[in-house]
Amino acid sequence: MRQFIIYGISDCPSCLRACAAVMETYPSSEYVFINCDFSPTYREVIKNKYHFYTFPIVIMRIGEDEQLLGGH
């Protein structure tokens, strides 16, 4: 099963569209939304970790493998 990790901001239209796009693939895919609203420091950590500097940051996991998909 594919799992998606979406790092986002709750009132960001692009973040909400990314969640909606993954929701449409349920039950063959699942997702976790990590709300980064109140932690600018954590947002910077995630941006630097994935070398992607806008939100959402969408990661696809299959088993132990992760792939950065980017934003929406």
C-alpha positions as CSV (number, residue, x, y, z in Angstrom):
1,M,0.0,0.0,0.0
2,R,1.2,3.5,-0.8
3,Q,1.4,6.0,2.0
4,F,1.7,9.7,1.6
5,I,3.1,12.1,4.1
6,I,2.0,15.7,3.5
7,Y,3.8,18.4,5.4
8,G,1.6,21.4,5.2
9,I,-0.2,24.4,6.7
10,S,-3.9,24.1,7.5
11,D,-5.2,27.1,5.7
12,C,-3.0,26.7,2.6
13,P,-5.1,26.0,-0.6
14,S,-2.3,24.0,-2.2
15,C,-1.9,21.9,1.0
16,L,-5.6,21.2,1.0
17,R,-5.7,20.2,-2.7
18,A,-2.8,17.8,-2.1
19,C,-4.8,16.1,0.7
20,A,-7.9,16.0,-1.5
21,A,-6.0,14.4,-4.4
22,V,-4.7,11.6,-2.1
23,M,-8.1,11.1,-0.5
24,E,-9.5,10.3,-3.9
25,T,-7.2,7.3,-4.1
26,Y,-8.4,5.7,-0.9
27,P,-8.4,2.8,0.0
28,S,-5.4,1.9,-2.2
29,S,-3.5,4.8,-0.6
30,E,-3.4,6.4,2.8
31,Y,-2.0,9.7,4.0
32,V,-0.9,11.5,7.0
33,F,-1.1,15.3,7.2
34,I,1.6,16.9,9.4
35,N,0.3,20.3,10.4
36,C,3.3,22.7,10.6
37,D,1.2,25.8,11.4
38,F,2.8,26.7,14.7
39,S,6.3,25.6,14.3
40,P,8.3,27.8,11.9
41,T,11.5,26.1,13.2
42,Y,10.2,22.6,12.2
43,R,9.1,23.9,8.8
44,E,12.7,25.0,8.2
45,V,14.0,21.6,9.3
46,I,11.7,19.8,6.8
47,K,12.5,22.2,4.0
48,N,16.2,21.6,4.5
49,K,15.8,17.9,4.9
50,Y,14.1,17.5,1.5
51,H,15.7,20.5,-0.3
52,F,12.2,21.7,-1.1
53,Y,11.3,25.2,0.0
54,T,7.5,25.6,-0.4
55,F,4.5,23.8,1.1
56,P,3.1,21.3,0.8
57,I,5.9,18.9,0.8
58,V,4.6,15.5,-0.3
59,I,6.4,12.3,0.3
60,M,5.4,8.9,-1.0
61,R,6.3,5.8,1.0
62,I,6.1,2.3,-0.2
63,G,7.4,0.0,2.5
64,E,10.6,1.5,3.8
65,D,11.3,3.5,0.6
66,E,10.5,7.2,0.5
67,Q,10.3,9.4,-2.6
68,L,9.8,13.2,-2.6
69,L,7.0,14.1,-4.9
70,G,7.2,17.8,-4.3
71,G,4.4,20.2,-3.9
72,H,0.9,20.4,-5.4
